[in-house]
Amino acid sequence: MPDEELAAALRAAQDGDARGFATLWRALHPNVLRYLRVLAGEHAEDAASETWLHVIRDLHRFSGDLGAFRGWLFRIARHRGIDEKRRSSRTRETAEPRTESAPDAAAAAAEGASTAWAIGMIANLPPDQAEAVMLRVVAGLDVATTADILGKKPGAVRIATMRGLRRLATHPQIRTRQGV
């Protein structure tokens, strides 16, 4: 979707228009969810729901253009993803051990998809590299916005992104899949 249409949807959503918000959600949710799959793993859906609830609650306070909104959205997603990861680790420490169940057919099909495979490869990078690659390459955020979200200097983001991409490029599974 062109940025002009998304910017118009953002303005409409800020004025309380449900269709404007739905347009933002449809356009941006897939990348938010992909990012959270790397950050929060199996708790990505919960973190994404919490992210959008936060956006709905505070959208009237947001001021800025579409680029600033993307940065704001992914900053919220990062915080919700970290919260879910912490919550799950506390729950896992106190919960009864789970018995493994048969894999869900839909989940098995989704895991075989190229996108899920690629996200899984990125998720195996060191955390700083995985986040940098997801925000810069997958979500398409600029270096300054990514640095602000991660609380790092722009140079550190550039280096983490470059190292992550180099590590991916030399990974045997990726080289095999590319036919190299």
Residue pairs with C-beta under 8 A, 6 or more apart in sequence:
1 23
1 27
3 66
5 23
6 23
6 24
6 27
6 28
6 66
7 65
7 66
8 20
9 19
9 20
9 21
9 23
9 24
9 27
10 20
10 24
10 66
10 69
11 20
12 19
12 20
12 21
12 23
13 20
13 21
13 23
13 24
13 59
14 20
14 59
14 60
14 62
16 60
21 56
21 59
24 69
25 52
28 70
28 73
29 48
29 52
31 138
31 139
31 140
32 48
32 51
32 52
32 73
32 74
32 77
32 139
33 44
33 45
33 48
34 115
34 119
34 134
34 138
34 139
35 74
35 77
35 78
35 81
35 131
35 134
35 135
35 138
35 139
36 43
36 44
36 47
36 48
36 51
36 77
36 80
36 81
37 44
37 119
37 123
38 119
38 122
38 123
38 130
38 131
38 134
39 47
39 77
39 78
39 81
39 82
39 85
39 130
39 131
39 134
40 46
40 47
40 80
40 81
40 82
40 84
40 85
40 88
41 85
41 123
42 88
43 81
43 84
43 85
43 87
43 88
44 81
44 84
46 84
47 77
47 80
47 81
47 83
47 84
48 77
48 80
50 80
50 83
50 84
51 73
51 76
51 77
51 80
54 76
54 80
55 73
55 76
62 68
62 69
62 72
64 72
67 142
67 145
70 139
70 141
70 145
71 141
71 145
71 148
71 149
74 135
74 139
74 141
74 145
74 149
75 148
75 149
78 131
78 149
78 150
110 116
111 117
111 120
121 168
121 171
121 173
121 174
122 130
122 133
122 134
122 138
122 164
122 168
123 130
124 130
125 133
125 164
125 167
125 168
126 164
128 150
128 152
128 160
129 160
129 161
129 163
129 164
129 167
130 164
131 150
131 160
132 146
132 150
132 157
132 160
132 161
132 164
133 160
133 161
133 164
133 165
133 168
135 141
135 145
135 146
135 149
135 150
136 142
136 143
136 146
136 157
136 161
137 161
137 165
141 149
143 154
143 157
143 158
144 154
146 157
146 161
147 153
147 154
147 156
147 157
150 157
152 160
168 174
